Amino acid sequence: MRLGYFSMPLHPLGRTWQDTLREDREAVILADQLGFHDAFIGEHLTDRHENITNSLVFLATLIHDTSSIRLGTGTTNLSQQHPVLVAANSAMFDHLSDGRFILGVSPGALASDAEALGLLDEDRPAIFAEAVDVITAIWEGEAPYDIRSPGGRFHVSTARTMDEKLGVGFIGKPLQQPRPEIVGTVVAPFSKGVVAMGSKDFHPLSANFLLPQWVATHWPKYVEGKESVGASADVADWRVARTVFVADTHEQAVEYAKSSSDSPYRFYYQQMLTKMRKLGRLNLFKADQAADDDSITIDTLLDELVIAGTAEEVAEQVVAFHDEVGPFGELVYAGLDWVDPTLARRSMELMATEVMPAVDKATADREVAGAAS
């Protein structure tokens, strides 16, 4: 199983923007040194706690400070940029990074971003769907282009101005052919969007704040999408994010991940709880949809959604989660604010050097036992 990294990121107030950006860079550099397969970085324009406004710009600063980790937007919010810009800038990034680029995409969920851009009353999922088709068509096609999105929102052409001798009218193609990997974050249980991902050969990344029973609904939907176009789904293409903290002692893990008032995990899930309550989406946190909203508390979220303990304890919890949701190709470690840099770094180190080898051994042993029975 691969190990990946994902960060929104989410920082408490009181820290300087420069300081948090430096920390976020250090986390990806450490992930590279530890052998993480990829790193996805989120973006928002109008959230005081989320400090990265353009994930592609941020990731560009990491190209020459990392060596092997793949760099993914997590996500590029497609309702907020013209698809020509996304296609051209992503292609350039792919060349700059020697083909280490992953295009993570979503419509863009933050309402205040949409309002600031004059998009609050627009159908952002529809914009997203049309933009994706345009981006892939640009990468697949040739100038002078005549690309019209299915809903008619976008028309891309350079026919009137193309000059082949001058080299004008061409949009650059990415280094990876036929295109870079495209990944979509999946949040909703029984997501229809993940069906579309399967039909387009995009790869799903299940969000870290979903209960295991909702994560488990994503894979059948992806298989459905693959089968709709006569293709087979490969579990290696499914990424699942989890919120994890690993420490040298059980007591230290519980304190930092759950009980301390300064816990970055408590801060993160308090933010998520408040946002989802405001959006009317507390159902994401309910195993029983009939449960009262007041039953969802910060402590219940921490107990249900944070995997914490020693390396041995975390490996056992990851294996149990794997058994519940089914096989997947990559466990994506959710990066949070480094309230204590020493503990945060140590957690990533233990995750890479002790937890994942133990998880791989346990799952391999079970496969062997299952084949023999």
C-alpha positions in Angstrom: 0.0 0.0 0.0 1.3 3.5 -0.9 1.5 6.3 1.6 0.4 9.7 0.5 0.0 13.2 2.1 -2.8 15.6 2.0 -3.2 19.0 3.6 -5.9 21.6 3.3 -4.0 23.2 5.2 -5.8 24.6 8.3 -4.0 26.9 10.8 -5.2 28.7 14.0 -5.2 32.4 14.0 -2.2 34.3 15.5 0.5 32.8 13.3 2.0 34.8 10.4 1.1 33.9 6.9 4.8 33.5 6.1 5.4 31.2 9.0 2.5 28.9 8.1 3.6 28.7 4.5 7.1 27.8 5.6 5.7 25.0 7.8 3.5 23.7 5.0 6.6 23.5 2.8 8.6 21.7 5.4 5.9 19.1 5.8 6.0 18.2 2.1 9.8 18.2 2.1 9.8 15.8 5.0 7.2 13.6 3.3 9.5 13.4 0.3 12.5 12.4 2.5 10.4 9.7 4.1 9.3 8.2 0.8 5.7 9.3 0.7 4.3 8.7 -2.8 2.5 12.0 -3.3 1.4 15.2 -1.7 -1.9 17.0 -2.3 -2.3 20.6 -1.3 -5.7 22.4 -1.0 -6.5 25.9 -1.9 -9.0 28.6 -0.8 -9.2 32.3 -1.4 -11.2 33.7 1.5 -10.6 31.5 4.6 -8.4 33.1 7.3 -7.4 29.6 8.5 -6.5 28.1 5.1 -3.5 29.9 3.9 -2.8 28.6 0.4 -4.7 30.5 -2.3 -3.3 28.7 -5.3 -2.0 25.1 -4.8 -0.1 25.1 -8.1 1.9 28.2 -7.2 2.7 26.7 -3.7 3.7 23.4 -5.2 6.0 25.1 -7.7 8.2 26.3 -4.8 8.7 22.6 -3.9 9.9 21.2 -7.2 13.6 21.8 -6.6 13.4 21.0 -2.8 12.0 17.5 -3.4 13.2 14.6 -5.5 10.6 11.9 -6.0 7.3 12.8 -4.3 4.5 13.5 -6.8 3.0 16.9 -6.4 -0.8 17.2 -6.6 -3.2 20.0 -6.5 -5.7 19.1 -3.8 -7.6 20.6 -5.5 -7.7 23.0 -8.4 -11.1 24.5 -8.0 -12.3 24.4 -11.6 -15.3 26.8 -11.2 -12.8 29.6 -10.4 -10.5 29.4 -13.5 -11.0 29.2 -17.2 -10.1 25.6 -18.3 -7.5 27.0 -20.8 -5.6 28.5 -17.9 -5.7 25.2 -16.0 -4.6 23.1 -19.0 -1.8 25.4 -20.0 -0.5 26.1 -16.4 -0.7 22.4 -15.4 1.1 21.4 -18.6 4.0 23.8 -17.8 4.1 22.6 -14.2 4.3 19.0 -15.4 7.4 19.9 -17.4 9.0 21.9 -14.6 8.5 18.9 -12.2 9.8 16.3 -14.7 6.5 14.6 -14.9 5.7 14.5 -11.1 2.5 16.4 -11.4 -1.0 15.2 -10.5 -4.0 17.3 -11.3 -6.5 17.1 -8.4 -9.8 18.7 -9.3 -13.1 19.8 -7.6 -15.8 22.4 -8.2 -14.7 24.6 -5.3 -16.8 24.2 -2.1 -16.2 27.4 -0.2 -19.2 29.7 -0.6 -17.2 32.9 0.3 -14.8 32.1 -2.5 -17.7 31.9 -4.9 -19.2 35.1 -3.7 -15.9 37.0 -4.0 -15.6 35.8 -7.6 -19.3 36.5 -8.5 -20.1 32.8 -8.7 -22.3 32.3 -5.7 -25.5 31.9 -7.7 -23.8 29.8 -10.5 -24.1 26.1 -10.8 -20.5 25.4 -9.8 -20.7 21.6 -10.3 -21.9 22.2 -13.8 -19.0 24.5 -14.5 -16.7 21.9 -13.1 -18.0 19.1 -15.3 -17.7 21.3 -18.4 -14.2 22.5 -17.5 -12.9 19.0 -17.0 -14.0 18.0 -20.5 -12.4 21.1 -22.0 -9.0 20.5 -20.2 -8.8 16.9 -21.4 -9.8 17.8 -24.9 -7.1 20.5 -25.1 -4.5 18.0 -24.0 -5.8 15.4 -26.5 -6.4 17.7 -29.4 -4.3 19.8 -31.8 -4.4 23.5 -32.7 -6.3 25.4 -34.0 -8.9 23.7 -31.7 -12.7 23.8 -31.9 -13.7 22.6 -28.4 -17.2 23.3 -27.1 -18.1 22.1 -23.7 -21.3 20.0 -23.4 -23.3 22.7 -21.7 -22.1 25.4 -24.1 -20.3 27.4 -21.3 -16.9 27.2 -22.9 -15.7 27.5 -26.5 -12.0 27.2 -27.1 -10.6 28.0 -30.5 -7.5 29.7 -32.0 -8.6 29.3 -35.6 -8.9 33.0 -36.3 -5.4 33.9 -35.0 -3.3 30.8 -35.4 0.0 31.3 -37.3 1.9 28.1 -37.6 5.1 29.8 -38.8 5.1 32.1 -35.8 4.1 29.4 -33.5 1.0 31.3 -32.3 -2.2 29.6 -31.4 -0.8 26.5 -29.7 -1.5 25.4 -26.1 1.3 23.3 -24.6 0.9 19.7 -23.8 2.0 18.1 -20.5 5.1 16.0 -20.3 3.2 12.9 -19.2 1.4 11.3 -22.0 -1.4 11.0 -22.8 -2.0 13.2 -19.7 -1.1 13.5 -16.0 -3.2 11.5 -13.6 -6.4 13.3 -12.6 -7.7 12.8 -9.1 -11.0 13.9 -7.6 -11.8 14.2 -3.9 -15.0 12.3 -2.9 -17.0 13.7 0.0 -20.6 12.5 -0.4 -21.7 9.0 0.6 -22.8 7.0 -2.5 -21.3 9.8 -4.6 -22.6 10.1 -8.2 -19.5 12.1 -8.9 -17.3 9.0 -8.4 -19.3 7.1 -11.0 -18.3 9.9 -13.5 -14.7 9.6 -12.3 -14.7 5.9 -13.2 -16.2 6.5 -16.7 -13.5 9.2 -17.4 -10.6 7.2 -15.9 -10.0 9.8 -13.1 -9.0 8.4 -9.7 -10.9 8.9 -6.5 -9.6 10.2 -3.2 -12.0 9.6 -0.3 -12.0 12.5 2.2 -10.5 12.0 5.7 -13.5 13.3 7.6 -15.9 10.6 6.4 -17.1 7.8 8.6 -15.7 4.4 7.4 -19.2 3.2 6.4 -19.5 6.2 4.0 -16.0 5.6 2.6 -17.0 2.1 1.8 -19.7 3.3 -0.5 -17.2 4.9 -2.9 -15.5 1.9 -4.4 -18.7 0.2 -5.7 -19.7 3.5 -7.4 -16.2 3.8 -9.0 -16.6 0.2 -10.3 -20.0 1.1 -11.7 -18.4 4.0 -13.6 -15.6 1.8 -15.0 -18.0 -0.9 -16.1 -20.2 1.7 -17.8 -17.4 2.2 -20.4 -16.3 -1.5 -20.5 -13.3 -1.0 -18.3 -12.1 -2.8 -15.2 -11.4 -0.9 -11.9 -8.1 -1.3 -10.1 -8.0 -0.8 -6.4 -4.5 0.6 -6.7 -6.2 3.7 -8.1 -8.3 4.4 -5.0 -6.8 6.7 -2.4 -8.3 7.0 1.1 -7.4 9.8 3.4 -7.4 9.4 7.2 -6.5 11.7 10.1 -3.7 10.0 11.9 -1.3 10.8 14.8 1.5 8.4 15.8 3.5 8.9 19.0 6.1 7.0 21.0 3.7 6.4 23.8 -0.1 5.9 24.0 -0.5 8.7 26.6 1.3 11.2 24.4 -0.8 10.2 21.4 -4.1 10.6 23.2 -3.1 14.0 24.7 -1.9 15.6 21.4 -4.6 14.1 19.2 -7.7 14.3 21.3 -7.6 15.6 24.9 -5.4 18.7 24.9 -7.1 22.1 24.4 -4.2 22.9 22.1 -4.6 19.8 20.0 -4.4 20.6 16.2 -6.7 17.6 15.7 -9.3 19.1 18.1 -9.0 22.4 16.3 -9.4 20.9 12.8 -12.5 18.9 13.7 -14.0 21.8 15.6 -13.7 23.8 12.4 -15.1 21.0 10.3 -18.0 20.5 12.8 -18.9 24.2 12.7 -18.7 24.4 8.9 -20.8 21.3 8.3 -23.4 22.4 10.8 -23.7 25.8 9.0 -23.9 24.0 5.7 -26.5 21.5 6.9 -24.2 18.6 6.2 -23.9 17.0 9.6 -25.2 13.8 8.0 -21.6 13.2 6.9 -20.8 12.5 10.6 -23.8 10.3 11.3 -23.7 6.6 11.2 -27.5 6.7 11.9 -29.1 9.4 9.7 -32.0 9.6 12.2 -29.7 10.7 15.0 -30.2 14.2 16.4 -27.7 16.8 15.3 -26.9 17.6 18.9 -25.5 14.0 19.2 -22.6 15.1 17.0 -19.9 16.6 19.3 -16.2 17.4 18.9 -15.4 14.4 21.2 -17.5 11.9 19.2 -15.8 13.1 16.0 -12.3 12.7 17.5 -13.1 9.2 18.7 -14.6 8.1 15.3 -12.4 9.9 12.8 -8.9 10.2 14.4 -6.6 7.2 14.4 -4.1 7.8 17.2 -1.7 5.7 19.3 1.7 4.1 19.2 3.0 2.7 15.9 1.7 -0.7 16.8 -1.7 0.6 17.9 -2.1 2.8 14.8 -1.2 -0.1 12.5 -3.9 -2.2 14.2 -6.4 0.6 13.7 -5.5 1.0 10.0 -5.8 -2.7 9.4 -9.2 -2.7 11.0 -10.3 0.3 8.9 -9.0 -1.6 5.8 -11.1 -4.6 6.7 -14.1 -2.4 7.1 -13.9 -0.4 3.9 -12.2 -3.0 1.7 -8.8 -2.9 -0.2 -7.4 0.4 -1.5 -4.2 1.5 -3.1 -3.0 4.4 -1.0 -3.5 5.6 2.5 -3.3 9.4 2.5 -2.1 11.0 5.7 -3.9 14.2 6.6 -1.5 17.0 7.5 -2.5 19.5 10.2 -0.9 22.5 11.9 2.3 21.8 13.7 1.4 22.9 17.2 4.4 20.9 18.3 6.8 20.5 15.4 8.7 17.7 17.1 5.6 15.6 17.6 4.3 16.4 14.2 7.5 15.3 12.5 7.8 12.2 14.7 4.3 11.2 13.7 5.1 11.3 10.0 8.4 9.4 10.6 6.7 6.7 12.6 3.9 6.5 10.0 6.4 5.9 7.2 9.0 3.7 8.9 6.9 1.6 11.3 3.2 1.8 10.7 3.1 1.2 6.9 5.5 -1.8 7.0 3.3 -3.3 9.7 0.1 -2.7 7.8 1.6 -4.2 4.6 2.7 -7.3 6.4 -0.7 -7.7 8.1 -2.7 -7.3 4.9 -0.4 -9.5 3.0 -0.7 -12.2 5.7 -4.4 -12.0 5.5 -4.4 -12.4 1.7 -2.2 -15.5 2.0 -4.5 -16.9 4.7 -7.6 -16.2 2.6 -6.1 -17.8 -0.5 -5.2 -20.9 1.5 -8.6 -21.3 3.1 
